Amino acid sequence: MLESGQPSLHALPDGEAELAVVLRLTWEDVAAIGQEASRLAARAQRSVTLDEAVSHRLRSRPPAASHAKPPQASAAALPALAPNGHAPAEQARQAIDKINGRSGPESG
């Protein structure tokens, strides 16, 4: 977290985003994350950090609730998603830069 209380959010070159957070967990949850890291490390045959294990777990799970899914977009609504002609990854980077108070492509 930043001192202002806003999370640290960064656009990554591969089109994903990195969000740094601080979590308060029970020891049981920490142990479960450690077990997940151990399973992932065995599959990857290398050491794995706890944050890597959590990221992998979040990516490999199906969405938990139907309300988290975006509404179905009709073909007529699709052009509204990219009115400026930029790719979705570029739009995401611009949004993240705006949230972080930065502007322009040189801030990445």
OpenMM code with the backbone's topology and positions (N, CA, C; nanometers):
from openmm import Vec3, app, unit

residues = "MET LEU GLU SER GLY GLN PRO SER LEU HIS ALA LEU PRO ASP GLY GLU ALA GLU LEU ALA VAL VAL LEU ARG LEU THR TRP GLU ASP VAL ALA ALA ILE GLY GLN GLU ALA SER ARG LEU ALA ALA ARG ALA GLN ARG SER VAL THR LEU ASP GLU ALA VAL SER HIS ARG LEU ARG SER ARG PRO PRO ALA ALA SER HIS ALA LYS PRO PRO GLN ALA SER ALA ALA ALA LEU PRO ALA LEU ALA PRO ASN GLY HIS ALA PRO ALA GLU GLN ALA ARG GLN ALA ILE ASP LYS ILE ASN GLY ARG SER GLY PRO GLU SER GLY".split()
positions = [
    Vec3(0.0832, -0.1178, 0.0000),
    Vec3(0.0000, 0.0000, 0.0000),
    Vec3(0.0880, 0.1247, 0.0000),
    Vec3(0.0386, 0.2227, -0.0658),
    Vec3(0.1076, 0.3503, -0.0640),
    Vec3(0.0712, 0.4243, 0.0639),
    Vec3(0.1472, 0.5245, 0.0980),
    Vec3(0.1204, 0.5978, 0.2205),
    Vec3(-0.0146, 0.6671, 0.2167),
    Vec3(-0.0642, 0.7002, 0.0972),
    Vec3(-0.1931, 0.7668, 0.0853),
    Vec3(-0.3087, 0.6712, 0.1091),
    Vec3(-0.2811, 0.5415, 0.1256),
    Vec3(-0.3851, 0.4435, 0.1478),
    Vec3(-0.4348, 0.3800, 0.0197),
    Vec3(-0.3852, 0.4249, -0.0948),
    Vec3(-0.4255, 0.3658, -0.2219),
    Vec3(-0.3311, 0.2509, -0.2552),
    Vec3(-0.3857, 0.1438, -0.3127),
    Vec3(-0.2996, 0.0307, -0.3472),
    Vec3(-0.2043, 0.0659, -0.4600),
    Vec3(-0.0910, -0.0014, -0.4619),
    Vec3(0.0071, 0.0157, -0.5675),
    Vec3(-0.0345, -0.0731, -0.6841),
    Vec3(-0.0635, -0.0116, -0.7981),
    Vec3(-0.1130, -0.0831, -0.9141),
    Vec3(-0.0257, -0.0482, -1.0330),
    Vec3(0.0243, -0.1506, -1.1038),
    Vec3(0.1148, -0.1292, -1.2159),
    Vec3(0.0703, -0.2105, -1.3363),
    Vec3(0.0765, -0.1482, -1.4537),
    Vec3(0.0515, -0.2204, -1.5784),
    Vec3(0.1777, -0.2971, -1.6141),
    Vec3(0.1605, -0.4196, -1.6601),
    Vec3(0.2727, -0.5031, -1.6995),
    Vec3(0.2784, -0.5126, -1.8514),
    Vec3(0.3970, -0.5340, -1.9083),
    Vec3(0.4116, -0.5383, -2.0543),
    Vec3(0.3265, -0.6447, -2.1220),
    Vec3(0.2933, -0.7528, -2.0503),
    Vec3(0.2144, -0.8596, -2.1122),
    Vec3(0.0641, -0.8324, -2.1103),
    Vec3(0.0234, -0.7127, -2.0673),
    Vec3(-0.1171, -0.6763, -2.0661),
    Vec3(-0.1878, -0.7053, -1.9349),
    Vec3(-0.1174, -0.7627, -1.8385),
    Vec3(-0.1758, -0.7894, -1.7084),
    Vec3(-0.1458, -0.6719, -1.6154),
    Vec3(-0.1958, -0.6796, -1.4947),
    Vec3(-0.1725, -0.5758, -1.3952),
    Vec3(-0.1161, -0.6389, -1.2696),
    Vec3(-0.0355, -0.5623, -1.1986),
    Vec3(0.0200, -0.6079, -1.0715),
    Vec3(-0.0346, -0.5169, -0.9628),
    Vec3(-0.0967, -0.5781, -0.8627),
    Vec3(-0.1569, -0.5057, -0.7523),
    Vec3(-0.0897, -0.5513, -0.6240),
    Vec3(-0.0266, -0.4597, -0.5529),
    Vec3(0.0394, -0.4925, -0.4271),
    Vec3(-0.0573, -0.4633, -0.3126),
    Vec3(-0.0816, -0.5647, -0.2303),
    Vec3(-0.1726, -0.5500, -0.1170),
    Vec3(-0.1099, -0.6100, 0.0078),
    Vec3(-0.1616, -0.5713, 0.1215),
    Vec3(-0.1217, -0.6299, 0.2490),
    Vec3(-0.2455, -0.6990, 0.3047),
    Vec3(-0.2320, -0.8270, 0.3341),
    Vec3(-0.3440, -0.9055, 0.3845),
    Vec3(-0.3189, -0.9497, 0.5272),
    Vec3(-0.4237, -0.9530, 0.6054),
    Vec3(-0.4158, -1.0082, 0.7413),
    Vec3(-0.4823, -1.1449, 0.7364),
    Vec3(-0.4040, -1.2499, 0.7575),
    Vec3(-0.4516, -1.3866, 0.7428),
    Vec3(-0.4349, -1.4649, 0.8718),
    Vec3(-0.5163, -1.5689, 0.8852),
    Vec3(-0.4973, -1.6618, 0.9967),
    Vec3(-0.3785, -1.7506, 0.9629),
    Vec3(-0.3208, -1.8137, 1.0651),
    Vec3(-0.2090, -1.9033, 1.0405),
    Vec3(-0.2531, -2.0229, 0.9562),
    Vec3(-0.3784, -2.0625, 0.9686),
    Vec3(-0.4297, -2.1726, 0.8874),
    Vec3(-0.4277, -2.1352, 0.7387),
    Vec3(-0.4650, -2.0100, 0.7081),
    Vec3(-0.4624, -1.9649, 0.5692),
    Vec3(-0.3189, -1.9580, 0.5167),
    Vec3(-0.2270, -1.9127, 0.6016),
    Vec3(-0.0863, -1.9066, 0.5616),
    Vec3(-0.0346, -2.0481, 0.5343),
    Vec3(-0.0747, -2.1423, 0.6181),
    Vec3(-0.0335, -2.2815, 0.5977),
    Vec3(-0.0904, -2.3367, 0.4669),
    Vec3(-0.2160, -2.3039, 0.4361),
    Vec3(-0.2771, -2.3501, 0.3107),
    Vec3(-0.2047, -2.2908, 0.1900),
    Vec3(-0.1644, -2.1651, 0.2001),
    Vec3(-0.0887, -2.1021, 0.0912),
    Vec3(0.0480, -2.1703, 0.0775),
    Vec3(0.1088, -2.2033, 0.1898),
    Vec3(0.2361, -2.2748, 0.1872),
    Vec3(0.2232, -2.4112, 0.1211),
    Vec3(0.1135, -2.4813, 0.1489),
    Vec3(0.0906, -2.6108, 0.0843),
    Vec3(0.0715, -2.5935, -0.0657),
    Vec3(-0.0016, -2.4893, -0.1044),
    Vec3(-0.0201, -2.4611, -0.2470),
    Vec3(0.1146, -2.4308, -0.3128),
    Vec3(0.1995, -2.3532, -0.2442),
    Vec3(0.3324, -2.3226, -0.2975),
    Vec3(0.4146, -2.4497, -0.3123),
    Vec3(0.4020, -2.5413, -0.2168),
    Vec3(0.4754, -2.6671, -0.2232),
    Vec3(0.4303, -2.7507, -0.3431),
    Vec3(0.2993, -2.7591, -0.3655),
    Vec3(0.2479, -2.8348, -0.4807),
    Vec3(0.2945, -2.7723, -0.6121),
    Vec3(0.2879, -2.6395, -0.6192),
    Vec3(0.3303, -2.5697, -0.7408),
    Vec3(0.4803, -2.5881, -0.7639),
    Vec3(0.5582, -2.5815, -0.6580),
    Vec3(0.7032, -2.5993, -0.6696),
    Vec3(0.7369, -2.7401, -0.7173),
    Vec3(0.6627, -2.8385, -0.6699),
    Vec3(0.6874, -2.9767, -0.7132),
    Vec3(0.6576, -2.9924, -0.8622),
    Vec3(0.5488, -2.9278, -0.9079),
    Vec3(0.5150, -2.9356, -1.0504),
    Vec3(0.6153, -2.8599, -1.1362),
    Vec3(0.6564, -2.7417, -1.0891),
    Vec3(0.7477, -2.6579, -1.1666),
    Vec3(0.8937, -2.6979, -1.1473),
    Vec3(0.9210, -2.7797, -1.0471),
    Vec3(1.0553, -2.8241, -1.0124),
    Vec3(1.1496, -2.7054, -0.9879),
    Vec3(1.0990, -2.6101, -0.9130),
    Vec3(1.1769, -2.4935, -0.8704),
    Vec3(1.1102, -2.4356, -0.7466),
    Vec3(1.1805, -2.3481, -0.6768),
    Vec3(1.1195, -2.2867, -0.5590),
    Vec3(1.0140, -2.1852, -0.6032),
    Vec3(0.9126, -2.1680, -0.5199),
    Vec3(0.7994, -2.0811, -0.5507),
    Vec3(0.7705, -1.9954, -0.4287),
    Vec3(0.7471, -1.8663, -0.4491),
    Vec3(0.7132, -1.7778, -0.3379),
    Vec3(0.5647, -1.7912, -0.3039),
    Vec3(0.5279, -1.7454, -0.1855),
    Vec3(0.3877, -1.7500, -0.1454),
    Vec3(0.3007, -1.6630, -0.2353),
    Vec3(0.3512, -1.5451, -0.2738),
    Vec3(0.2691, -1.4599, -0.3600),
    Vec3(0.2512, -1.5227, -0.4984),
    Vec3(0.3514, -1.5940, -0.5467),
    Vec3(0.3380, -1.6644, -0.6742),
    Vec3(0.2341, -1.7757, -0.6633),
    Vec3(0.2336, -1.8443, -0.5504),
    Vec3(0.1356, -1.9514, -0.5294),
    Vec3(-0.0065, -1.8953, -0.5245),
    Vec3(-0.0247, -1.7835, -0.4571),
    Vec3(-0.1571, -1.7219, -0.4501),
    Vec3(-0.2013, -1.6754, -0.5883),
    Vec3(-0.1117, -1.6112, -0.6629),
    Vec3(-0.1449, -1.5671, -0.7981),
    Vec3(-0.1842, -1.6844, -0.8859),
    Vec3(-0.1090, -1.7937, -0.8771),
    Vec3(-0.1392, -1.9125, -0.9561),
    Vec3(-0.2758, -1.9683, -0.9175),
    Vec3(-0.3037, -1.9723, -0.7898),
    Vec3(-0.4313, -2.0265, -0.7416),
    Vec3(-0.5479, -1.9409, -0.7909),
    Vec3(-0.5323, -1.8105, -0.7847),
    Vec3(-0.6399, -1.7218, -0.8306),
    Vec3(-0.6645, -1.7359, -0.9804),
    Vec3(-0.5586, -1.7545, -1.0564),
    Vec3(-0.5720, -1.7673, -1.2016),
    Vec3(-0.6294, -1.9018, -1.2430),
    Vec3(-0.6054, -2.0058, -1.1653),
    Vec3(-0.6469, -2.1400, -1.2060),
    Vec3(-0.7885, -2.1749, -1.1604),
    Vec3(-0.8499, -2.0900, -1.0789),
    Vec3(-0.9850, -2.1171, -1.0311),
    Vec3(-1.0883, -2.0578, -1.1258),
    Vec3(-1.2024, -2.1233, -1.1400),
    Vec3(-1.3113, -2.0616, -1.2156),
    Vec3(-1.3699, -1.9468, -1.1324),
    Vec3(-1.4379, -1.8531, -1.1945),
    Vec3(-1.4991, -1.7439, -1.1173),
    Vec3(-1.5899, -1.8003, -1.0080),
    Vec3(-1.5861, -1.7392, -0.8912),
    Vec3(-1.6584, -1.7922, -0.7759),
    Vec3(-1.8079, -1.7642, -0.7811),
    Vec3(-1.8472, -1.6505, -0.8330),
    Vec3(-1.9889, -1.6143, -0.8294),
    Vec3(-2.0339, -1.5595, -0.9639),
    Vec3(-2.1582, -1.5879, -0.9965),
    Vec3(-2.2084, -1.5419, -1.1256),
    Vec3(-2.2213, -1.3904, -1.1300),
    Vec3(-2.2378, -1.3248, -1.0147),
    Vec3(-2.2508, -1.1791, -1.0162),
    Vec3(-2.1181, -1.1103, -1.0497),
    Vec3(-2.0079, -1.1839, -1.0440),
    Vec3(-1.8783, -1.1258, -1.0770),
    Vec3(-1.8543, -1.1217, -1.2272),
    Vec3(-1.9375, -1.1915, -1.3038),
    Vec3(-1.9192, -1.1940, -1.4485),
    Vec3(-1.9747, -1.0668, -1.5098),
    Vec3(-1.9053, -1.0109, -1.6095),
    Vec3(-1.9593, -0.8928, -1.6761),
    Vec3(-2.0824, -0.9323, -1.7560),
    Vec3(-2.1752, -0.8400, -1.7767),
    Vec3(-2.2938, -0.8723, -1.8553),
    Vec3(-2.2552, -0.9054, -1.9988),
    Vec3(-2.3352, -0.9880, -2.0637),
    Vec3(-2.3100, -1.0245, -2.2024),
    Vec3(-2.3173, -0.8996, -2.2886),
    Vec3(-2.2153, -0.8781, -2.3707),
    Vec3(-2.2125, -0.7620, -2.4590),
    Vec3(-2.2694, -0.8008, -2.5941),
    Vec3(-2.3562, -0.7172, -2.6448),
    Vec3(-2.4100, -0.7425, -2.7777),
    Vec3(-2.3108, -0.6915, -2.8812),
    Vec3(-2.3282, -0.7344, -3.0040),
    Vec3(-2.2376, -0.6907, -3.1111),
    Vec3(-2.2433, -0.5401, -3.1281),
    Vec3(-2.3582, -0.4788, -3.1038),
    Vec3(-2.3718, -0.3333, -3.1176),
    Vec3(-2.2957, -0.2601, -3.0081),
    Vec3(-2.2796, -0.3239, -2.8922),
    Vec3(-2.2117, -0.2574, -2.7803),
    Vec3(-2.0605, -0.2694, -2.7892),
    Vec3(-2.0079, -0.3619, -2.8677),
    Vec3(-1.8641, -0.3832, -2.8731),
    Vec3(-1.7847, -0.2613, -2.9171),
    Vec3(-1.8265, -0.1827, -3.0175),
    Vec3(-1.7467, -0.0658, -3.0538),
    Vec3(-1.7304, 0.0340, -2.9401),
    Vec3(-1.8234, 0.0372, -2.8461),
    Vec3(-1.8132, 0.1306, -2.7338),
    Vec3(-1.6996, 0.0937, -2.6398),
    Vec3(-1.6515, -0.0305, -2.6446),
    Vec3(-1.5437, -0.0725, -2.5567),
    Vec3(-1.4106, -0.0086, -2.5945),
    Vec3(-1.3914, 0.0260, -2.7208),
    Vec3(-1.2645, 0.0832, -2.7652),
    Vec3(-1.2900, 0.1996, -2.8605),
    Vec3(-1.3506, 0.3095, -2.8106),
    Vec3(-1.3832, 0.4206, -2.8994),
    Vec3(-1.2604, 0.4912, -2.9543),
    Vec3(-1.1484, 0.4842, -2.8835),
    Vec3(-1.0282, 0.5535, -2.9296),
    Vec3(-0.9396, 0.4644, -3.0153),
    Vec3(-0.9823, 0.3405, -3.0404),
    Vec3(-0.9067, 0.2504, -3.1266),
    Vec3(-0.7877, 0.1844, -3.0606),
    Vec3(-0.7686, 0.2027, -2.9283),
    Vec3(-0.6564, 0.1402, -2.8580),
    Vec3(-0.6927, -0.0017, -2.8173),
    Vec3(-0.5939, -0.0869, -2.8085),
    Vec3(-0.6130, -0.2243, -2.7635),
    Vec3(-0.6541, -0.2245, -2.6161),
    Vec3(-0.7280, -0.3271, -2.5720),
    Vec3(-0.7697, -0.3327, -2.4317),
    Vec3(-0.6536, -0.3237, -2.3332),
    Vec3(-0.5394, -0.3851, -2.3666),
    Vec3(-0.4240, -0.3782, -2.2756),
    Vec3(-0.3755, -0.2344, -2.2608),
    Vec3(-0.3746, -0.1609, -2.3700),
    Vec3(-0.3326, -0.0203, -2.3647),
    Vec3(-0.4328, 0.0625, -2.2844),
    Vec3(-0.5618, 0.0357, -2.3026),
    Vec3(-0.6630, 0.1059, -2.2243),
    Vec3(-0.6456, 0.0772, -2.0758),
    Vec3(-0.6129, -0.0477, -2.0420),
    Vec3(-0.5912, -0.0837, -1.9017),
    Vec3(-0.4715, -0.0089, -1.8454),
    Vec3(-0.3626, -0.0025, -1.9235),
    Vec3(-0.2435, 0.0712, -1.8780),
    Vec3(-0.2766, 0.2182, -1.8547),
    Vec3(-0.3543, 0.2770, -1.9448),
    Vec3(-0.3913, 0.4180, -1.9296),
    Vec3(-0.4762, 0.4384, -1.8047),
    Vec3(-0.5686, 0.3453, -1.7792),
    Vec3(-0.6527, 0.3561, -1.6605),
    Vec3(-0.5689, 0.3441, -1.5335),
    Vec3(-0.4736, 0.2508, -1.5334),
    Vec3(-0.3874, 0.2329, -1.4172),
    Vec3(-0.3013, 0.3565, -1.3956),
    Vec3(-0.2467, 0.4118, -1.5037),
    Vec3(-0.1683, 0.5346, -1.4914),
    Vec3(-0.2529, 0.6482, -1.4357),
    Vec3(-0.3775, 0.6561, -1.4780),
    Vec3(-0.4664, 0.7613, -1.4283),
    Vec3(-0.4910, 0.7427, -1.2786),
    Vec3(-0.5139, 0.6161, -1.2361),
    Vec3(-0.5348, 0.5871, -1.0948),
    Vec3(-0.4115, 0.6250, -1.0137),
    Vec3(-0.2926, 0.5957, -1.0688),
    Vec3(-0.1675, 0.6241, -0.9980),
    Vec3(-0.1237, 0.7693, -1.0118),
    Vec3(-0.2016, 0.8498, -1.0837),
    Vec3(-0.1697, 0.9920, -1.0978),
    Vec3(-0.0606, 1.0210, -1.1983),
    Vec3(-0.0403, 0.9285, -1.2908),
    Vec3(0.0610, 0.9482, -1.3949),
    Vec3(-0.0115, 0.9665, -1.5263),
    Vec3(0.0582, 1.0262, -1.6234),
    Vec3(-0.0011, 1.0404, -1.7565),
    Vec3(0.1048, 1.0176, -1.8614),
    Vec3(0.0591, 0.9747, -1.9786),
    Vec3(0.1508, 0.9590, -2.0908),
    Vec3(0.2158, 0.8236, -2.0942),
    Vec3(0.2590, 0.7793, -2.2133),
    Vec3(0.3216, 0.6482, -2.2280),
    Vec3(0.4596, 0.6376, -2.1658),
    Vec3(0.5243, 0.7504, -2.1372),
    Vec3(0.6576, 0.7439, -2.0819),
    Vec3(0.6600, 0.7030, -1.9369),
    Vec3(0.5423, 0.6915, -1.8726),
    Vec3(0.5390, 0.6590, -1.7299),
    Vec3(0.5372, 0.5091, -1.7038),
    Vec3(0.5502, 0.4231, -1.8047),
    Vec3(0.5430, 0.2786, -1.7844),
    Vec3(0.6701, 0.2157, -1.7624),
] * unit.nanometer
topology = app.Topology()
chain = topology.addChain("A")
for resn in residues:
    res = topology.addResidue(resn, chain)
    for name in ("N", "CA", "C"):
        topology.addAtom(name, app.Element.getBySymbol(name[0]), res)
